[in-house]
Amino acid sequence: MNLDLLQQLNEARSAKRRAAMVRWLETHDEALVVDGSVLAGDLDDATMAAVADCLRADRSRMVETAAGPAFVQIFNPPLRLIVVGAVHITQALAPMASLTGYAVSVIDPRGAFATKDRFPEVSLVDDWPDEAMEALAPDRRTAVVTLTHDPKLDDPALDVALRSEAFYIAALGSRRTHAGRVERLAALGHDETAIARIHGPAGIDIGAVSPAEIALSVMAEMTSVLRRE
């Protein structure tokens, strides 16, 4: 690999940008795509579309191009899920997310809820949600879900999430609850476009009743947003 190209790739990875390296098998030419822009090399529209498909799927693979076969190597930042609220739904959602490749962090300053007995393989953060969110620094490969039903905990986390590039932001609660949430976030300076990023009520409508079913609906919606962005 060209050293300049390697340096650009490493810089992109350090900055947690989505990157893809394209190598042509016959000509040995190379191209680098970072966040949808070609930083090096030359790609036609069809090859760019193939690279975009690989990035969405998180999968490196061979593709056919006008210049011959090429290997697209994906360098996506790790997936993360930040959940606010160590509640029953979180107990189901955390292992589901872990199984699908997410590093899960649960924020809850209430020590009685956020215990290792209830969340044995999850990173627990007992700071106040806004401080915890600032430290965790959500990026475009991060999903944020608030589940406490308590504005004192959910709103500070959503405030930080809306100022980030998180690809999925969701909050539990009825439509009436969400309407109140919208008013409070608007008072914090968020416009309609920003607030519209919140999926509320969280999850797709599958008629979920139990905590596990609600977790499943959230996981399904999160996956849909990730893979269809």
Backbone as JSON, one array per atom type, in Angstrom:
{
  "sequence": "MNLDLLQQLNEARSAKRRAAMVRWLETHDEALVVDGSVLAGDLDDATMAAVADCLRADRSRMVETAAGPAFVQIFNPPLRLIVVGAVHITQALAPMASLTGYAVSVIDPRGAFATKDRFPEVSLVDDWPDEAMEALAPDRRTAVVTLTHDPKLDDPALDVALRSEAFYIAALGSRRTHAGRVERLAALGHDETAIARIHGPAGIDIGAVSPAEIALSVMAEMTSVLRRE",
  "N": [[0.83, -1.19, 0.0], [0.48, 2.25, -0.77], [2.32, 4.68, 1.06], [1.39, 7.25, 1.66], [-1.31, 6.88, 1.27], [-1.84, 4.99, 3.23], [-1.35, 6.53, 5.51], [-3.44, 8.39, 5.31], [-5.6, 6.65, 5.59], [-5.18, 5.67, 8.21], [-5.48, 8.03, 9.64], [-8.17, 8.55, 9.17], [-9.35, 6.37, 10.45], [-8.54, 6.81, 13.09], [-10.0, 9.07, 13.61], [-12.46, 8.01, 13.72], [-13.94, 7.69, 11.34], [-15.89, 6.47, 8.59], [-14.45, 4.23, 6.46], [-13.17, 2.94, 3.33], [-11.09, 0.81, 1.53], [-10.15, 0.32, -1.79], [-8.97, -2.11, -3.95], [-7.65, -3.01, -7.02], [-7.45, -6.08, -8.64], [-6.12, -6.76, -11.01], [-4.73, -4.52, -12.03], [-3.56, -3.46, -9.82], [-4.09, -0.98, -8.82], [-5.21, 1.51, -6.45], [-7.75, 2.86, -4.29], [-9.19, 5.21, -2.03], [-11.91, 5.66, 0.07], [-13.61, 7.84, 2.16], [-16.09, 8.46, 4.4], [-17.94, 8.7, 2.28], [-16.62, 10.25, 0.41], [-14.16, 10.41, -2.16], [-10.89, 10.12, -1.44], [-8.53, 9.38, -2.54], [-7.4, 8.03, -5.65], [-9.57, 6.81, -8.32], [-12.95, 6.52, -8.88], [-15.83, 5.18, -10.44], [-19.41, 5.83, -10.72], [-20.83, 3.43, -10.36], [-19.03, 1.8, -9.0], [-18.71, 3.3, -6.69], [-21.26, 3.02, -5.62], [-21.22, 0.31, -5.05], [-19.26, 0.27, -3.07], [-20.56, 1.75, -1.1], [-22.61, -0.03, -0.48], [-21.13, -2.1, 0.69], [-20.12, -0.79, 2.94], [-22.5, -0.28, 4.35], [-23.25, -2.86, 4.92], [-21.21, -3.67, 6.53], [-19.17, -5.27, 5.53], [-16.4, -6.68, 3.96], [-15.58, -7.37, 0.57], [-15.35, -8.94, -2.72], [-15.83, -7.09, -5.72], [-17.25, -6.44, -8.92], [-15.99, -4.28, -11.36], [-15.84, -1.65, -13.86], [-13.2, -1.49, -14.5], [-12.28, -3.97, -13.96], [-12.04, -6.82, -11.65], [-12.23, -6.03, -8.17], [-11.15, -5.64, -4.78], [-12.94, -4.71, -1.99], [-12.17, -3.34, 0.97], [-13.35, -2.95, 4.19], [-13.33, -0.48, 6.73], [-14.86, 0.2, 9.15], [-15.78, 2.18, 12.0], [-16.12, 0.85, 15.38], [-19.31, -0.46, 16.42], [-21.51, 1.04, 18.76], [-23.69, 1.02, 21.59], [-25.45, 3.14, 23.62], [-27.23, 3.14, 26.5], [-29.6, 4.74, 28.45], [-30.62, 4.24, 31.59], [-30.96, 1.63, 33.7], [-32.92, -0.56, 33.41], [-35.65, -3.01, 33.22], [-36.14, -3.47, 30.48], [-33.69, -2.82, 29.42], [-32.14, -4.9, 30.37], [-32.85, -6.93, 28.65], [-32.33, -5.77, 26.16], [-29.57, -5.15, 26.12], [-28.01, -7.67, 25.95], [-29.0, -8.54, 23.45], [-28.07, -6.53, 21.73], [-25.32, -6.83, 22.11], [-24.91, -9.35, 20.98], [-25.25, -8.73, 18.31], [-23.06, -7.25, 17.69], [-22.54, -4.82, 19.0], [-20.83, -2.68, 21.29], [-21.8, -2.24, 24.51], [-22.93, 0.3, 26.66], [-24.28, 1.24, 29.76], [-25.95, 3.8, 31.27], [-26.66, 5.01, 34.43], [-27.31, 6.72, 37.27], [-28.43, 5.68, 39.52], [-27.7, 3.62, 41.95], [-28.94, 1.28, 42.89], [-30.15, 0.17, 40.72], [-28.26, -0.07, 38.63], [-26.34, -2.53, 38.65], [-23.78, -5.04, 38.82], [-24.75, -7.59, 39.11], [-27.2, -7.51, 37.8], [-26.41, -6.68, 35.3], [-24.14, -8.26, 34.05], [-22.19, -8.32, 31.98], [-21.8, -5.81, 30.93], [-20.78, -2.45, 30.34], [-21.01, -0.31, 32.96], [-22.07, 2.91, 33.88], [-22.08, 5.33, 36.31], [-22.31, 8.05, 36.42], [-23.94, 11.32, 36.15], [-26.33, 11.57, 33.49], [-25.76, 13.57, 31.4], [-23.06, 14.21, 31.82], [-21.91, 11.68, 31.6], [-22.55, 11.05, 28.95], [-21.14, 13.02, 27.54], [-18.55, 12.2, 28.11], [-18.52, 9.69, 26.9], [-18.89, 10.37, 24.27], [-20.7, 10.16, 21.72], [-20.62, 8.93, 18.38], [-20.99, 8.68, 14.77], [-21.4, 5.99, 14.58], [-22.79, 5.2, 16.71], [-25.54, 4.3, 18.74], [-28.16, 5.7, 20.66], [-30.25, 5.23, 23.36], [-32.89, 6.08, 25.43], [-34.44, 5.11, 28.42], [-35.66, 5.58, 30.88], [-38.01, 6.96, 31.54], [-37.91, 9.19, 33.05], [-37.62, 12.56, 33.0], [-35.53, 13.99, 34.16], [-33.36, 12.38, 33.9], [-33.44, 11.32, 31.28], [-33.69, 13.58, 29.52], [-31.24, 15.2, 29.73], [-29.42, 13.43, 28.58], [-30.47, 13.08, 26.0], [-30.2, 15.67, 25.07], [-27.41, 15.93, 24.76], [-27.03, 13.85, 22.93], [-28.41, 14.75, 20.65], [-26.76, 16.73, 19.83], [-24.73, 15.41, 18.76], [-23.3, 13.04, 16.35], [-24.69, 10.7, 16.43], [-26.16, 7.8, 15.04], [-28.61, 6.75, 15.57], [-31.22, 7.66, 17.62], [-33.3, 7.25, 20.31], [-36.25, 7.22, 22.37], [-38.07, 6.01, 25.1], [-41.6, 5.86, 25.7], [-44.98, 7.16, 25.66], [-46.88, 8.73, 22.95], [-47.9, 11.08, 23.94], [-46.2, 11.54, 26.09], [-43.89, 11.89, 24.63], [-44.48, 14.24, 23.28], [-44.33, 16.16, 25.3], [-41.64, 15.9, 25.84], [-40.53, 16.85, 23.49], [-41.19, 19.59, 23.66], [-39.63, 20.34, 25.86], [-37.02, 19.87, 24.94], [-36.93, 21.62, 22.82], [-36.94, 23.98, 24.23], [-34.4, 23.89, 25.16], [-32.98, 24.64, 23.0], [-32.99, 23.14, 20.66], [-33.87, 22.64, 17.29], [-36.7, 21.9, 15.06], [-35.83, 20.09, 13.11], [-33.64, 18.82, 14.3], [-34.84, 17.65, 16.58], [-36.55, 15.91, 15.34], [-34.96, 13.77, 14.79], [-35.18, 12.02, 16.85], [-36.44, 8.89, 17.65], [-39.47, 8.3, 18.71], [-42.4, 7.08, 20.1], [-39.84, 4.74, 21.14], [-38.66, 2.14, 19.0], [-40.06, -0.21, 16.58], [-43.48, -0.69, 15.61], [-44.7, -3.48, 16.81], [-46.61, -4.42, 18.35], [-45.6, -4.87, 20.87], [-45.36, -5.98, 24.26], [-44.14, -7.12, 26.6], [-41.02, -6.56, 28.44], [-38.9, -7.81, 27.01], [-39.98, -8.04, 24.45], [-40.34, -5.35, 23.79], [-37.69, -4.55, 23.81], [-36.82, -6.06, 21.63], [-38.23, -4.78, 19.57], [-37.02, -2.28, 19.58], [-34.4, -2.99, 18.95], [-34.79, -3.95, 16.36], [-35.64, -1.65, 14.99], [-33.39, -0.03, 15.29], [-31.48, -1.52, 13.89], [-32.58, -1.38, 11.32], [-32.32, 1.37, 10.76], [-29.54, 1.61, 10.82], [-28.67, -0.1, 8.71], [-29.97, 0.85, 6.48], [-29.31, 3.45, 6.04]],
  "CA": [[0.0, 0.0, 0.0], [1.16, 3.53, -0.79], [2.45, 5.18, 2.42], [0.48, 8.39, 1.83], [-2.65, 6.33, 1.38], [-1.91, 4.36, 4.54], [-1.47, 7.59, 6.49], [-4.81, 8.91, 5.24], [-6.49, 5.63, 6.16], [-5.0, 5.66, 9.66], [-6.08, 9.26, 10.17], [-9.62, 8.37, 9.12], [-9.72, 5.4, 11.48], [-8.35, 7.47, 14.38], [-11.1, 10.02, 13.76], [-13.7, 7.21, 13.71], [-14.68, 7.9, 10.1], [-16.15, 5.25, 7.82], [-13.47, 4.19, 5.36], [-13.09, 1.73, 2.5], [-9.97, 0.74, 0.61], [-10.48, -0.46, -2.98], [-7.76, -2.57, -4.63], [-7.93, -3.75, -8.24], [-6.59, -7.26, -8.67], [-5.32, -6.86, -12.24], [-3.86, -3.35, -12.22], [-2.98, -3.12, -8.5], [-4.44, 0.39, -8.44], [-5.9, 1.61, -5.16], [-8.56, 4.05, -4.04], [-9.63, 5.33, -0.63], [-13.17, 6.39, 0.26], [-13.85, 8.16, 3.57], [-17.38, 9.15, 4.59], [-18.59, 8.95, 1.01], [-15.79, 11.07, -0.49], [-12.95, 9.75, -2.65], [-9.7, 10.88, -1.05], [-7.43, 8.98, -3.42], [-7.83, 7.11, -6.7], [-10.65, 7.22, -9.22], [-14.06, 5.56, -8.83], [-17.04, 5.58, -11.15], [-20.62, 5.8, -9.89], [-21.21, 2.06, -10.05], [-18.13, 1.31, -7.96], [-19.05, 4.02, -5.46], [-22.47, 2.39, -5.09], [-20.81, -0.97, -4.47], [-18.56, 0.58, -1.83], [-21.59, 2.15, -0.14], [-23.29, -1.27, -0.04], [-20.21, -2.81, 1.59], [-20.08, -0.06, 4.21], [-23.76, -0.51, 5.06], [-23.29, -4.25, 5.38], [-20.04, -3.95, 7.37], [-18.59, -6.5, 4.97], [-15.42, -6.58, 2.87], [-15.88, -8.39, -0.44], [-14.97, -8.69, -4.11], [-16.85, -6.47, -6.56], [-16.88, -6.29, -10.32], [-16.01, -2.88, -11.8], [-15.51, -1.45, -15.28], [-11.75, -1.69, -14.63], [-11.95, -5.33, -13.57], [-12.39, -7.19, -10.28], [-11.57, -5.27, -7.12], [-11.5, -6.03, -3.42], [-13.3, -3.58, -1.15], [-11.89, -3.65, 2.38], [-14.09, -2.0, 5.02], [-12.76, -0.07, 8.01], [-15.88, 0.93, 9.89], [-15.57, 2.26, 13.46], [-16.96, -0.13, 16.1], [-20.67, -0.08, 16.79], [-21.73, 1.2, 20.19], [-25.03, 1.35, 22.06], [-25.5, 3.77, 24.94], [-28.58, 3.07, 27.04], [-29.81, 5.48, 29.69], [-31.62, 3.55, 32.38], [-30.69, 0.21, 33.95], [-34.27, -1.06, 33.67], [-35.89, -4.37, 32.73], [-35.97, -3.51, 29.02], [-32.24, -2.8, 29.17], [-31.62, -6.24, 30.63], [-33.07, -7.71, 27.43], [-31.73, -5.09, 25.01], [-28.1, -5.2, 26.15], [-27.46, -8.88, 25.33], [-29.34, -8.57, 22.02], [-27.14, -5.65, 21.03], [-23.98, -7.44, 22.16], [-24.88, -10.45, 20.01], [-25.19, -8.18, 16.95], [-21.8, -6.56, 17.45], [-22.43, -3.53, 19.68], [-20.28, -2.52, 22.63], [-22.93, -1.63, 25.22], [-22.72, 1.05, 27.91], [-25.53, 1.59, 30.42], [-25.8, 4.95, 32.17], [-27.71, 5.16, 35.43], [-26.7, 7.11, 38.55], [-29.12, 5.02, 40.61], [-26.91, 2.43, 42.25], [-29.76, 0.1, 43.12], [-30.53, -0.38, 39.42], [-27.08, -0.39, 37.81], [-25.47, -3.44, 39.38], [-23.17, -6.09, 38.01], [-25.62, -8.76, 39.17], [-28.23, -7.36, 36.77], [-25.76, -6.44, 34.01], [-22.81, -8.83, 34.3], [-21.22, -8.16, 30.89], [-22.07, -4.5, 30.36], [-20.08, -1.33, 30.96], [-21.94, 0.51, 33.73], [-21.6, 4.26, 34.17], [-22.99, 5.88, 37.32], [-22.31, 9.51, 36.38], [-25.18, 11.91, 35.65], [-26.35, 11.27, 32.06], [-25.08, 14.5, 30.49], [-21.62, 14.05, 32.01], [-21.54, 10.38, 31.05], [-22.65, 11.13, 27.49], [-20.02, 13.82, 27.06], [-17.35, 11.37, 28.2], [-18.61, 8.59, 25.93], [-18.75, 11.03, 22.97], [-21.34, 9.4, 20.65], [-20.25, 9.25, 17.01], [-21.97, 8.23, 13.79], [-21.61, 4.55, 14.7], [-23.34, 5.03, 18.05], [-26.97, 4.43, 18.98], [-28.47, 6.17, 22.01], [-31.63, 4.9, 23.72], [-33.22, 6.45, 26.81], [-35.51, 4.2, 28.84], [-36.02, 5.73, 32.3], [-39.29, 7.66, 31.74], [-37.66, 10.3, 33.98], [-37.0, 13.66, 32.26], [-34.28, 14.42, 34.81], [-32.29, 11.5, 33.41], [-33.49, 11.16, 29.82], [-33.5, 14.83, 28.77], [-29.83, 15.59, 29.59], [-28.77, 12.52, 27.63], [-30.96, 13.41, 24.66], [-29.61, 16.96, 24.72], [-26.07, 15.65, 24.24], [-27.14, 12.99, 21.74], [-28.84, 15.55, 19.5], [-25.63, 17.56, 19.41], [-23.72, 14.48, 18.26], [-23.6, 12.4, 15.07], [-25.29, 9.38, 16.67], [-26.99, 7.42, 13.89], [-29.95, 6.36, 16.04], [-31.57, 8.22, 18.92], [-34.67, 6.83, 20.6], [-36.69, 7.43, 23.75], [-39.27, 5.26, 25.46], [-42.71, 6.66, 26.21], [-46.14, 7.32, 24.78], [-46.83, 9.93, 22.11], [-48.14, 12.23, 24.82], [-44.94, 11.75, 26.79], [-42.92, 12.41, 23.67], [-44.83, 15.64, 22.98], [-43.74, 16.95, 26.37], [-40.19, 15.83, 25.64], [-40.22, 17.75, 22.37], [-41.25, 20.95, 24.17], [-38.49, 20.6, 26.74], [-35.8, 19.91, 24.13], [-36.99, 22.88, 22.07], [-36.55, 25.02, 25.17], [-32.94, 23.8, 25.3], [-32.36, 25.2, 21.81], [-33.01, 22.23, 19.52], [-34.93, 22.97, 16.33], [-37.56, 20.78, 14.66], [-35.04, 19.1, 12.36], [-32.84, 18.05, 15.26], [-35.72, 16.85, 17.43], [-37.13, 14.85, 14.5], [-34.04, 12.63, 14.78], [-35.54, 11.1, 17.93], [-37.49, 7.9, 17.41], [-40.27, 8.25, 19.91], [-41.86, 6.08, 21.02], [-38.75, 3.92, 20.63], [-38.97, 0.82, 18.46], [-41.1, -0.34, 15.57], [-44.75, -1.14, 16.17], [-44.96, -4.9, 16.63], [-47.54, -4.8, 19.41], [-44.8, -5.37, 21.99], [-45.92, -5.81, 25.59], [-43.16, -7.45, 27.63], [-39.74, -5.88, 28.27], [-38.12, -8.45, 25.96], [-40.58, -7.69, 23.16], [-40.01, -3.95, 23.54], [-36.27, -4.54, 23.44], [-36.75, -6.58, 20.26], [-38.71, -3.75, 18.64], [-35.98, -1.25, 19.52], [-33.27, -3.57, 18.22], [-35.18, -4.03, 14.95], [-35.62, -0.3, 14.42], [-31.99, 0.39, 15.28], [-30.85, -2.24, 12.78], [-33.1, -0.83, 10.08], [-31.7, 2.67, 10.52], [-28.12, 1.39, 10.53], [-28.41, -0.76, 7.43], [-30.64, 1.52, 5.37], [-28.95, 4.87, 6.02]],
  "C": [[0.87, 1.25, 0.0], [1.17, 4.15, 0.62], [1.54, 6.38, 2.68], [-0.96, 7.91, 2.03], [-2.85, 5.69, 2.75], [-2.06, 5.41, 5.64], [-2.88, 8.18, 6.5], [-5.81, 7.94, 5.85], [-6.39, 5.63, 7.68], [-5.6, 6.89, 10.31], [-7.6, 9.14, 10.22], [-10.08, 7.42, 10.23], [-9.59, 6.01, 12.88], [-9.48, 8.45, 14.67], [-12.46, 9.34, 13.75], [-14.57, 7.54, 12.51], [-14.88, 6.56, 9.41], [-15.26, 5.25, 6.59], [-13.53, 2.87, 4.62], [-11.89, 1.87, 1.57], [-10.36, -0.16, -0.56], [-9.18, -0.8, -3.69], [-8.16, -3.4, -5.84], [-6.92, -4.87, -8.4], [-5.67, -7.28, -9.88], [-4.33, -5.71, -12.39], [-3.1, -2.96, -10.96], [-3.19, -1.65, -8.14], [-5.22, 0.37, -7.13], [-6.7, 2.9, -5.09], [-9.01, 4.03, -2.59], [-10.88, 6.2, -0.57], [-13.38, 6.59, 1.76], [-15.13, 8.99, 3.66], [-18.01, 9.58, 3.27], [-17.81, 9.81, 0.03], [-14.54, 10.3, -0.88], [-11.75, 10.61, -2.32], [-8.5, 10.55, -1.92], [-7.96, 7.98, -4.44], [-9.0, 7.67, -7.49], [-11.72, 6.14, -9.24], [-15.23, 6.08, -9.65], [-18.26, 5.4, -10.25], [-21.0, 4.39, -9.46], [-20.33, 1.49, -8.93], [-18.39, 2.0, -6.63], [-20.29, 3.41, -4.8], [-22.14, 1.06, -4.43], [-20.09, -0.77, -3.14], [-19.56, 0.96, -0.74], [-22.33, 0.93, 0.4], [-22.42, -2.03, 0.95], [-20.14, -2.13, 2.95], [-21.35, -0.29, 5.02], [-23.81, -1.91, 5.66], [-22.17, -4.6, 6.34], [-19.28, -5.16, 6.85], [-17.63, -6.19, 3.84], [-15.72, -7.68, 1.86], [-15.33, -7.98, -1.81], [-16.14, -8.03, -4.83], [-16.33, -6.41, -7.99], [-17.03, -4.82, -10.72], [-15.67, -2.82, -13.29], [-14.02, -1.68, -15.53], [-11.31, -3.08, -14.21], [-12.3, -5.6, -12.12], [-11.58, -6.39, -9.26], [-12.03, -5.78, -5.76], [-11.75, -4.77, -2.6], [-13.11, -4.0, 0.31], [-12.49, -2.55, 3.25], [-13.37, -1.75, 6.34], [-13.78, 0.81, 8.73], [-15.49, 1.04, 11.36], [-16.47, 1.24, 14.16], [-18.34, 0.42, 16.39], [-20.79, 0.02, 18.3], [-23.21, 1.49, 20.45], [-24.9, 1.94, 23.45], [-26.96, 3.78, 25.38], [-28.63, 3.87, 28.34], [-30.95, 4.81, 30.45], [-31.34, 2.06, 32.51], [-31.99, -0.48, 34.36], [-34.43, -2.45, 33.06], [-35.71, -4.48, 31.21], [-34.49, -3.56, 28.67], [-31.62, -4.17, 29.39], [-31.81, -7.17, 29.43], [-32.34, -7.11, 26.24], [-30.22, -5.24, 24.97], [-27.53, -6.49, 25.55], [-27.81, -9.02, 23.85], [-28.35, -7.73, 21.22], [-25.73, -6.24, 21.01], [-23.85, -8.55, 21.12], [-24.77, -9.95, 18.58], [-24.01, -7.24, 16.75], [-21.63, -5.21, 18.12], [-21.67, -3.66, 21.0], [-21.3, -1.7, 23.4], [-22.47, -0.94, 26.49], [-24.09, 1.43, 28.46], [-25.25, 2.69, 31.43], [-26.97, 4.97, 33.15], [-27.05, 5.52, 36.77], [-27.34, 6.43, 39.75], [-28.47, 3.67, 40.88], [-27.71, 1.17, 42.44], [-30.15, -0.58, 41.81], [-29.29, -0.89, 38.65], [-26.09, -1.23, 38.6], [-24.93, -4.51, 38.45], [-23.99, -7.38, 38.05], [-26.67, -8.7, 38.06], [-27.63, -7.2, 35.37], [-24.31, -6.95, 34.08], [-21.77, -8.56, 33.21], [-21.39, -6.82, 30.18], [-21.24, -3.45, 31.09], [-21.1, -0.43, 31.64], [-21.31, 1.85, 34.08], [-22.58, 4.91, 35.14], [-22.93, 7.4, 37.41], [-23.69, 10.01, 35.94], [-25.17, 11.82, 34.12], [-25.63, 12.26, 31.14], [-23.57, 14.38, 30.6], [-21.14, 12.74, 31.39], [-21.54, 10.41, 29.52], [-21.49, 11.94, 26.91], [-18.73, 12.99, 27.06], [-17.35, 10.25, 27.15], [-18.55, 9.1, 24.49], [-19.37, 10.21, 21.83], [-20.88, 9.87, 19.27], [-21.27, 8.64, 16.07], [-22.15, 6.72, 13.75], [-22.18, 4.21, 16.08], [-24.85, 5.2, 18.04], [-27.18, 4.84, 20.43], [-29.95, 5.92, 22.27], [-31.87, 5.27, 25.18], [-34.49, 5.71, 27.23], [-36.02, 4.46, 30.25], [-37.42, 6.28, 32.53], [-39.13, 8.87, 32.66], [-36.96, 11.43, 33.23], [-35.68, 14.13, 32.86], [-33.1, 13.59, 34.34], [-32.26, 11.45, 31.89], [-33.13, 12.45, 29.08], [-32.03, 15.26, 28.66], [-29.08, 14.72, 28.6], [-29.18, 12.83, 26.2], [-30.38, 14.73, 24.17], [-28.23, 16.76, 24.12], [-26.13, 14.83, 22.96], [-27.51, 13.79, 20.51], [-27.74, 16.47, 19.0], [-24.5, 16.71, 18.85], [-24.13, 13.94, 16.89], [-24.21, 11.02, 15.24], [-26.27, 9.02, 15.55], [-28.42, 7.08, 14.29], [-30.14, 6.92, 17.44], [-33.03, 7.87, 19.18], [-34.97, 7.03, 22.08], [-38.0, 6.7, 23.98], [-40.36, 6.21, 25.95], [-43.82, 6.77, 25.19], [-45.96, 8.57, 23.91], [-47.06, 11.19, 22.94], [-46.87, 12.57, 25.59], [-43.91, 12.38, 25.87], [-43.2, 13.87, 23.32], [-44.24, 16.58, 24.05], [-42.23, 17.01, 26.25], [-39.76, 16.81, 24.54], [-40.21, 19.2, 22.85], [-40.03, 21.28, 25.02], [-37.19, 20.72, 25.94], [-35.77, 21.18, 23.27], [-36.55, 24.03, 22.96], [-35.04, 25.02, 25.41], [-32.21, 24.26, 24.04], [-32.34, 24.3, 20.6], [-34.16, 22.58, 18.59], [-35.7, 21.71, 15.91], [-36.78, 19.69, 13.95], [-34.25, 18.21, 13.3], [-33.74, 17.12, 16.07], [-36.35, 15.7, 16.65], [-36.21, 13.64, 14.38], [-34.42, 11.6, 15.85], [-36.65, 10.17, 17.48], [-38.28, 7.76, 18.71], [-41.74, 8.08, 19.56], [-40.8, 5.18, 20.36], [-39.26, 2.59, 20.1], [-40.04, 0.83, 17.38], [-42.35, -0.94, 16.2], [-45.0, -2.61, 15.84], [-45.96, -5.39, 17.68], [-46.84, -5.31, 20.65], [-45.46, -5.04, 23.32], [-44.86, -6.02, 26.67], [-41.87, -6.66, 27.41], [-38.9, -6.48, 27.14], [-38.66, -8.09, 24.58], [-40.3, -6.23, 22.8], [-38.55, -3.82, 23.13], [-36.09, -5.02, 22.01], [-37.17, -5.52, 19.25], [-37.69, -2.63, 18.48], [-34.79, -1.75, 18.71], [-33.56, -3.63, 16.72], [-35.12, -2.66, 14.29], [-34.19, 0.22, 14.29], [-31.24, -0.25, 14.11], [-31.29, -1.67, 11.44], [-32.45, 0.51, 9.75], [-30.23, 2.51, 10.15], [-27.9, 0.9, 9.12], [-29.03, -0.05, 6.24], [-30.29, 2.99, 5.26], [-28.33, 5.25, 4.68]]
}
